[in-house]
């Protein structure tokens, strides 16, 4: 069985319908909606599992409810999905086929494009404080472009399979047995933002976290923290918690993981 979870919060009907069509629930695929707003029960239909939290628990806390259920169900793989995605149902099958052959893989992200088909550069180094500051606030500086290109691993070409320590959390295809064995859940101290960086990092410690560009999904997203002061405050608070947890400037694990992926890219035979 493959399970997936989507956290809802006043989510438009169109997004709900699209994610159901994309994942295509069946006897072997369970789709779990966790509703943080309590306003979506009538929108989801009977083909999915629906859980209302009664209040806004935050992104990671809500997904943890579904991950625990996936473990109880004996799910082979669990997929954390943003609601604003679309993809062919076969994407799930192809990722599962690869992960079954490569048992050291604990996480996979397919190629992600936007609505006009442009590749989204969602492979990253584990961030330093300056990476995030330059990216968000100082992008106008002459040195910012080269710094950001390194951060998003632009020199990789995004055209081959890579073992990357920090991948987007919009589509998190994970081996459920690894989550259960190592008690890996989202850190609920992060209300939203940076919870994916944190979980990705812990997964990268125990196995391969793979960018897999042989299949593709579309992300119809907006970077809300770039347009909303409230979201920017959430993002900033989460970044502070992240660096308090792992270290601001002294973070040997970050240095090691980043050096490994940069070395892999440099040695790759393109």
C-alpha positions as CSV (number, residue, x, y, z in Angstrom):
1,X,0.0,0.0,0.0
2,X,1.1,3.6,-0.7
3,X,-0.4,6.4,1.4
4,X,-0.4,10.1,0.9
5,X,-1.4,13.1,3.0
6,X,-2.6,16.6,2.1
7,X,-3.1,19.3,4.8
8,X,-6.1,21.5,4.0
9,X,-6.7,25.0,5.2
10,X,-9.6,26.7,3.5
11,X,-8.4,25.0,0.3
12,X,-10.2,25.7,-3.0
13,X,-12.4,22.9,-4.4
14,X,-10.3,22.9,-7.7
15,X,-7.1,22.1,-5.8
16,X,-8.8,19.3,-3.9
17,X,-10.3,17.8,-7.1
18,X,-6.9,18.0,-8.9
19,X,-4.9,16.3,-6.1
20,X,-7.5,13.5,-5.9
21,X,-7.2,12.9,-9.7
22,X,-3.5,13.1,-9.6
23,X,-3.0,10.6,-6.7
24,X,-5.9,8.4,-7.9
25,X,-7.0,6.7,-4.6
26,X,-7.7,3.0,-4.9
27,X,-7.5,-0.2,-2.8
28,X,-3.7,0.1,-2.9
29,X,-3.5,3.9,-2.5
30,X,-4.9,5.7,0.5
31,X,-5.2,9.5,0.4
32,X,-5.6,11.2,3.7
33,X,-6.8,14.7,4.0
34,X,-6.0,16.4,7.3
35,X,-8.1,19.6,7.6
36,X,-6.8,22.4,9.8
37,X,-9.7,24.7,9.0
38,X,-12.7,22.3,9.5
39,X,-14.3,23.8,6.4
40,X,-13.5,21.2,3.7
41,X,-15.5,18.1,4.8
42,X,-18.1,18.5,2.0
43,X,-15.4,19.0,-0.6
44,X,-13.4,15.8,-0.4
45,X,-15.9,13.1,-1.4
46,X,-15.9,9.4,-0.3
47,X,-12.7,8.2,-2.0
48,X,-10.4,9.6,0.6
49,X,-9.8,9.5,4.4
50,X,-10.8,12.8,6.0
51,X,-9.6,14.0,9.4
52,X,-10.6,17.3,11.0
53,X,-8.1,18.6,13.6
54,X,-10.6,21.1,15.0
55,X,-8.0,23.9,14.9
56,X,-5.0,25.0,13.0
57,X,-2.2,22.7,14.2
58,X,0.3,23.9,11.7
59,X,1.7,22.1,8.6
60,X,4.0,19.5,10.2
61,X,1.8,18.6,13.1
62,X,-1.1,17.9,10.8
63,X,1.0,15.7,8.5
64,X,2.3,13.8,11.5
65,X,-1.3,12.6,12.2
66,X,-1.4,11.1,8.7
67,X,2.2,9.7,8.9
68,X,1.3,7.9,12.1
69,X,-1.8,6.5,10.5
70,X,0.3,5.4,7.5
71,X,2.6,3.5,9.8
72,X,-0.3,1.8,11.5
73,X,-1.7,0.7,8.1
74,X,1.6,-0.8,7.2
75,X,2.1,1.5,4.2
76,X,5.2,0.8,2.1
77,X,5.6,4.5,1.0
78,X,4.1,7.7,2.3
79,X,3.9,10.8,0.2
80,X,3.5,14.3,1.8
81,X,1.8,16.5,-0.8
82,X,1.1,20.1,-1.1
83,X,-2.5,20.7,-2.3
84,X,-1.4,22.9,-5.2
85,X,0.2,20.1,-7.3
86,X,-0.8,18.2,-10.4
87,X,0.8,15.1,-11.9
88,X,0.1,11.8,-13.7
89,X,-0.9,8.9,-11.4
90,X,2.0,6.9,-13.0
91,X,4.5,9.2,-11.2
92,X,3.8,7.4,-8.0
93,X,4.3,4.0,-9.6
94,X,7.6,5.0,-11.2
95,X,9.0,6.4,-7.9
96,X,7.9,3.3,-6.0
97,X,9.6,1.0,-8.6
98,X,12.9,2.8,-8.3
99,X,12.7,2.8,-4.5
100,X,12.0,-0.9,-4.4
101,X,15.2,-1.6,-6.3
102,X,17.3,0.9,-4.4
103,X,16.6,0.0,-0.8
104,X,19.0,2.7,0.6
105,X,16.7,5.4,-0.8
106,X,14.4,6.9,1.9
107,X,13.2,10.0,0.1
108,X,12.5,11.1,-3.5
109,X,11.5,14.3,-5.2
110,X,10.6,14.2,-9.0
111,X,11.4,17.1,-11.3
112,X,9.1,20.0,-10.5
113,X,8.0,22.5,-13.1
114,X,5.7,25.5,-12.9
115,X,2.5,26.1,-14.9
116,X,4.4,27.1,-18.1
117,X,6.8,24.2,-17.9
118,X,9.9,25.9,-16.4
119,X,12.0,23.7,-14.1
120,X,11.9,24.8,-10.5
121,X,15.3,24.7,-8.9
122,X,14.3,22.9,-5.6
123,X,17.6,21.0,-4.9
124,X,19.5,23.0,-2.3
125,X,22.5,22.9,0.0
126,X,21.6,22.9,3.7
127,X,21.2,26.6,4.2
128,X,23.5,29.0,6.1
129,X,21.9,32.1,7.6
130,X,23.6,34.2,4.9
131,X,22.0,31.9,2.1
132,X,18.5,32.8,3.4
133,X,19.2,36.4,4.1
134,X,20.7,37.1,0.6
135,X,18.0,35.1,-1.1
136,X,15.1,36.9,0.6
137,X,16.4,40.4,1.3
138,X,19.6,41.1,-0.6
139,X,18.9,39.6,-4.1
140,X,19.7,43.0,-5.7
141,X,23.4,42.8,-4.7
142,X,25.8,41.9,-7.5
143,X,27.2,39.0,-5.4
144,X,23.7,37.6,-4.6
145,X,23.2,35.8,-8.0
146,X,26.3,33.6,-7.8
147,X,25.6,32.9,-4.1
148,X,22.1,31.8,-4.9
149,X,23.2,29.7,-7.9
150,X,25.5,27.7,-5.6
151,X,22.8,27.3,-3.0
152,X,20.3,25.9,-5.5
153,X,23.0,23.7,-7.1
154,X,22.4,25.2,-10.5
155,X,25.6,23.8,-11.9
156,X,24.2,20.3,-11.6
157,X,22.0,20.9,-14.6
158,X,19.0,19.3,-12.9
159,X,19.1,16.6,-15.5
160,X,20.4,13.5,-13.6
161,X,19.7,11.6,-10.4
162,X,21.4,13.2,-7.4
163,X,21.6,12.5,-3.6
164,X,20.8,15.9,-2.2
165,X,20.6,16.9,1.5
166,X,17.9,19.5,1.1
167,X,15.0,19.1,-1.3
168,X,11.6,20.8,-1.6
169,X,8.9,19.7,0.8
170,X,6.1,20.1,-1.8
171,X,6.2,16.4,-2.7
172,X,7.9,14.2,-0.2
173,X,8.0,10.5,-1.3
174,X,9.3,8.6,1.8
175,X,9.9,5.0,2.8
176,X,7.5,4.5,5.6
177,X,9.6,1.7,7.3
178,X,12.4,4.2,7.7
179,X,10.1,6.8,9.3
180,X,8.9,4.1,11.7
181,X,12.3,2.6,12.5
182,X,14.0,5.9,13.3
183,X,10.9,7.6,14.7
184,X,11.1,10.3,12.1
185,X,8.2,12.9,12.1
186,X,8.0,16.6,11.5
187,X,9.4,18.6,14.4
188,X,6.2,20.3,15.7
189,X,8.1,23.3,17.0
190,X,7.9,24.5,13.4
191,X,4.4,25.8,12.7
192,X,5.1,26.3,9.0
193,X,8.3,26.7,7.0
194,X,11.6,25.0,7.5
195,X,9.9,21.8,8.8
196,X,10.8,20.2,5.5
197,X,14.5,21.2,5.7
198,X,14.6,19.7,9.2
199,X,13.0,16.4,8.3
200,X,15.0,16.1,5.1
201,X,18.2,16.6,7.0
202,X,17.4,13.8,9.4
203,X,16.4,11.5,6.6
204,X,19.7,12.2,4.8
205,X,21.5,10.9,7.8
206,X,20.1,7.5,7.5
207,X,19.8,7.0,3.7
208,X,19.7,8.6,0.3
209,X,17.5,11.5,-0.4
210,X,17.1,11.5,-4.1
211,X,16.2,14.1,-6.8
212,X,14.7,12.0,-9.6
213,X,14.1,14.0,-12.8
214,X,12.9,11.1,-14.9
215,X,9.3,11.9,-13.9
216,X,7.7,15.3,-13.5
217,X,5.1,17.1,-11.4
218,X,3.6,20.6,-11.7
219,X,3.6,23.0,-8.8
220,X,1.0,25.8,-9.1
221,X,2.4,27.7,-6.2
222,X,3.0,31.2,-4.9
223,X,5.8,32.1,-2.6
224,X,3.4,33.4,0.1
225,X,6.2,34.7,2.4
226,X,7.2,37.0,-0.5
227,X,3.8,38.7,-0.6
228,X,2.4,38.5,3.0
229,X,4.0,40.1,6.1
230,X,2.3,37.5,8.3
231,X,3.9,34.6,6.3
232,X,7.2,36.4,6.3
233,X,7.0,36.5,10.1
234,X,6.3,32.8,10.2
235,X,9.2,32.1,7.9
236,X,11.6,34.2,9.9
237,X,10.5,32.6,13.2
238,X,11.0,29.1,11.7
239,X,14.4,30.0,10.3
240,X,15.5,31.2,13.8
241,X,14.3,27.9,15.3
242,X,16.1,25.9,12.6
243,X,19.4,27.6,13.2
244,X,19.0,27.5,17.0
245,X,18.5,23.7,16.6
246,X,21.5,23.0,14.3
247,X,23.8,25.9,14.7
248,X,24.1,29.3,13.1
249,X,27.7,29.6,11.8
250,X,29.2,26.4,13.3
251,X,27.4,23.4,11.9
252,X,29.9,20.6,11.0
253,X,27.1,18.2,9.8
254,X,25.9,20.9,7.3
255,X,29.4,21.4,6.1
256,X,30.0,17.7,5.5
257,X,26.6,17.1,3.8
258,X,27.0,20.1,1.5
259,X,30.6,19.1,0.6
260,X,29.4,15.6,-0.3
261,X,26.8,16.8,-2.8
262,X,29.0,19.4,-4.3
263,X,31.7,16.8,-4.8
264,X,29.2,14.4,-6.3
265,X,28.2,17.1,-8.8
266,X,31.8,18.0,-9.6
267,X,32.7,14.3,-10.3
268,X,29.6,13.5,-12.3
269,X,30.2,12.5,-15.9
270,X,27.7,14.7,-17.8
